[in-house]
Amino acid sequence: MKVFFSVPYTIFFSFLGSFVSDWLYYIIGRLNGKLFIEKRPKLRSKIEPVIKFFQKNKIQILFTYRFLYGFRVIIPLIIGMSNIRPLQFLGYSIIAGLLWSSLVTLMGYFVGRIFGVSIESFENNLVLILVGFASFGLLIGYTVQLFAKRQMNLRANQ
């Protein structure tokens, strides 16, 4: 069987891609986030509960936001606007990024082995696979969004 991707390279490049994008959004949030939000009252009212939620759950969010589909852009922006220093974010970003890229890559390899997925079967069913992943991601994102909104509403009412 021909190996299309090697595990170490897949982990490295998935880590690198997520690391670069997280830092891009972190820096944007750090440099312009507060000014951007202050100029837009409607946006400010929507983002304030998210900021409060982050402030109360910093450590959990810093380690898990990569797994939360739909929050991969907004959370690094909010982290950039927070009091998390760049060196502090660097540590969390490296640890959480390596954990995420390793888990996702290894899970993909094991699932592929369990189901006997070959490159040919992958290529022949690419549309179905993409629709399946997109549906699963949307379901997870929707579920997390509902949970986060409930938590923010509960805290806002307290």
Helices and strands as residue ranges (DSSP letters): H 7-28, I 29-33, H 34-38, H 41-56, H 58-64, G 65-67, H 74-81, H 86-114, H 119-124, H 126-157
